[in-house]
Amino acid sequence: MLAIVCPGQGSQSPGFLAPWLERPGVEAKLAALSEAAGIDLIAHGTTSSAETIKDTAVAQPLIVAAGLITAEALLDVPLESLNVVMAGHSVGEITAAALTGTLSSSDAMAFVRERANRMADAAAATPTGMAAVVGGDPEEVLAAIAAAGLAPANMNSKAQTVAAGTLEQIAALVAAPPAKARVIPLQVAGAFHTHHMKPAVSALTALAPSLTPHTPKVPLLSNYDGGVVRSGEAALESLIAQVSRPVRWDLCMETMTGMGVSALIELSPAGTLTGLAKRGMSGVATVAVKSPADLESAKELLAAHAQREEENK
């Protein structure tokens, strides 16, 4: 089985969309997505500074749009014709929902616009942040996070947990890291996936009746428990609740392994999830589509996967 995965906030970098704009049709596509998002995705993906695109209200729509244009360039056949599972990390789950047909592109951009703006508002209410804890004993890591008054916002693997809370709490964890672990502050502007984001959940709940979710065309995993969501309504509920509860990417990887995933492609802005897969999904072939230069390798992996599927029939 093939997995196509979509990265989350923090994966963006200045100018990362510039090479994509050299491809036919991409500028028009981004212009349409910009209108739906209410921001200039072309400018933010090409000329905006690192500080500008760190802003939650900019970063989240930018990442979803990048995934959509990457998938369009990568896939020559309908997604449902492949033996594939889709998953996204945090805001990347919105990208995955759009690609599986669970949400239309316009609904996905409306959702991410509201999500980004309301999460930015919640983050502005109290100075908060996130830090990755790499290494250490998992139980000791969780104990140290709790001792600092933080919450485990992202459980990415046995070797990486992301803590979230106030900047003072982050500083306390940096000053007293768990044994045999490193604490790395992240370039995000809030304590996402914690109780600090509750106001955003309320706003998205109010938005939900204006959206039209559909049953995913291919298996779509939830960040909540790594399980396959069975309906459009369940997927939308998961996306809303996800804002204030932990991202369990470790469980998503467990599910993919259990489903027999042997190859994984990460859409732009790629790198983080393929890195986690290399460490947490033994033997899985990976391609990170960081720029159009990586499309050939990704298509070769797709072709090899399709050939194996045909041989196994």
Order of alpha helices (4+ residues) and beta strands (2+ residues): beta-alpha-alpha-alpha-alpha-beta-alpha-alpha-beta-alpha-beta-beta-alpha-beta-alpha-alpha-alpha-beta-alpha-beta-alpha
